[in-house]
Amino acid sequence: MINSEIVKELEKVVGDKYVSDKPEEQFLYHYDFITAEPEGICDIAIVPNTAEEVQDIVKIANKYKVPAVPWVSGINFGSIATPRKGGIVVDLRRLNRVLEVNEDDMYAVVEGGITWADLKGYLNVHNPTLRPGVTWSPPGTGVIPSCLCYGMFDLGMIGGTGAEFINGMEVVLGSGDLVRVGSCSLSDYWYGRQPLPDLAGLFIGWEGSTGIVTKAAIKLWPILPYRADYYAVGLRMEDGVPPMLKLSKAGLGIVDICILNHGWSQSLQGFDHKNVPKDPVKANIPDFIGLVTTQAYTEKQHKAQCEAIEEIFKEAKIQAVTADVGIQMLSKKQRGIMEDMTPATGGQTPIQFWGCWDFARGGGGQWIGSYCSTRDVVKYYQLSRNICVKYGKAPQFYSRILFGGHYVVARTNINFNKNDPQDIENTRKILKEIHDAVQGLGGVVMYKPPKWAVQVYKDKTLPATRELIKKIRRVLDPNMILNPGQGVGED
Ligand SMILES: Cc1cc2nc3c(=O)[nH]c(=O)nc-3n(C[C@H](O)[C@H](O)[C@H](O)COP(=O)(O)OP(=O)(O)OC[C@H]3O[C@@H](n4cnc5c(N)ncnc54)[C@H](O)[C@@H]3O)c2cc1C
């Protein structure tokens, strides 16, 4: 399908150094991090440097009717940047600049391929009083994909999902046209999406299948002088979740709340999953771990907030201590990588952890991640835990309460050995079984859904909604060249 003619045309756009159809260079672009199926193959990789070059690439893809897949690091945990139908992978990592920081309105205008390391590194040097919300993903992963795919950041309690951190965008549509959405569409300011028709939704949650974002404004937040990170421990999830939900609705300067089970807390410490009990409940070990971060402007305010947080934990009979105290209670061995996460590191979680995995060759992990009602956190965990235990896998559960307690993200991770086809099959089976089981809770919707999950949701939506989604995709990408085989809006 792909021929040298296309490569020649692409070389004219970016120079021959930045285009490749050599198998050894393309491997990275179709390497499937999570063993999803079927694997797609990258035919040509290209690394543009400007929005105009992205436009030219998309126009060439249209001319030859070949796919074009936006890509930053490809480890999104859903295999949604894998070129399912081959074609051109558009590696955006040269588009990694911070173009502007507006300290008054607290946003950064960045390019579409910027990574967390690029952004945080820039702010540390140039705007040290401001910070972005940050994921737990590796530093070399993309900021914009995380926002577009409803990622979760460590400011989720005040900012919501990654999508809500986006103020405005510049986007190359599937047609090759360049558009701007948000206040930047009619001024030099990128302070927000209000009060215009909110066209940002045309690009959020579509897995790059409607447009390639070349610039976006991302909300930043002030770093306040006082901060405390609480670790809370309880025997069962049903003991610990109610006070966490209470805290999420109490204000108290709380910027982040996470709920973990024993397995996930072990990964937080960097331990190998082989040493984690398969069923923490049967082993009768504390299976609820809560993380709460609060910040304040004055010492008096900080003390009052901490007092109220401690009171809520006390009422629920949940043990809670601040990180600096908690770390001292653990032996050196038990601390694992947690020592690097105390406020002494500057308050920003540098966790970037790889899960409670087998760190030896073949170690892998994948999760079923969903948004759901705050009512269903405990039930989600119990259902997924039972399935993991049934298949002899240690459950690793994590939930983040978002946007002042309006909703949560909940997910259960499974470890597997990428060198063991039987284990891969088994893991796929478990993940699907968890997905189907939690569907019974009602309001559970998976984010970064693989194709089989997209089909489930398609079957559930009203026919007119389905039709609308299809029409929108076709308007923005008439030849369906952007990331085909992924996202919503396909037959
Ligand atoms: C160990 C680990 C921990 C993680 N923890 C978190 C976490 O705490 N929170 C979280 O949110 N995520 C987490 N992730 C998931 C993911 O890595 C991050 O969300 C990351 O920022 C996504 O970037 P990426 O470079 O992997 O995206 P990619 O895989 O390159 O892209 C993801 C999707 O976005 C599309 N896309 C990419 N760039 C653009 C663009 N400019 N315009 C339009 N579409 C585009 C792609 O086509 C694809 O569909 C974690 C991942 C790992 C491996």
The ligand as a Gaussian input file, in Angstrom:
#p B3LYP/6-31G(d) Opt

LIG

0 1
 C        3.230000       3.527000      34.401000
 C        2.194000       4.417000      33.793000
 C        1.425000       5.195000      34.620000
 C        0.432000       6.026000      34.090000
 N       -0.273000       6.815000      34.929000
 C       -1.160000       7.698000      34.431000
 C       -1.865000       8.603000      35.290000
 O       -1.675000       8.641000      36.503000
 N       -2.756000       9.444000      34.725000
 C       -2.961000       9.461000      33.380000
 O       -3.738000      10.277000      32.916000
 N       -2.328000       8.619000      32.547000
 C       -1.433000       7.744000      33.025000
 N       -0.763000       6.898000      32.172000
 C       -1.158000       6.853000      30.739000
 C       -0.369000       7.707000      29.719000
 O        0.977000       7.351000      29.597000
 C       -0.443000       9.168000      29.950000
 O       -1.764000       9.572000      30.011000
 C        0.336000       9.921000      28.896000
 O        0.471000      11.251000      29.260000
 C       -0.218000       9.774000      27.497000
 O        0.802000      10.085000      26.639000
 P        1.352000       9.135000      25.529000
 O        2.537000       9.861000      25.027000
 O        1.524000       7.771000      26.034000
 O        0.152000       9.197000      24.481000
 P        0.056000       8.444000      23.073000
 O       -0.058000       6.999000      23.320000
 O        1.120000       8.883000      22.137000
 O       -1.352000       9.020000      22.560000
 C       -2.561000       8.714000      23.192000
 C       -3.742000       9.002000      22.250000
 O       -3.784000      10.394000      21.935000
 C       -3.644000      10.599000      20.520000
 N       -2.808000      11.795000      20.378000
 C       -1.527000      11.950000      20.786000
 N       -1.126000      13.209000      20.578000
 C       -2.163000      13.864000      20.017000
 C       -2.357000      15.202000      19.551000
 N       -1.413000      16.126000      19.671000
 N       -3.548000      15.510000      18.994000
 C       -4.547000      14.583000      18.900000
 N       -4.416000      13.319000      19.343000
 C       -3.242000      12.970000      19.888000
 C       -3.026000       9.315000      19.979000
 O       -3.355000       9.078000      18.631000
 C       -3.658000       8.290000      20.909000
 O       -4.949000       7.970000      20.468000
 C        0.227000       6.049000      32.682000
 C        1.010000       5.281000      31.848000
 C        1.993000       4.470000      32.386000
 C        2.824000       3.674000      31.453000

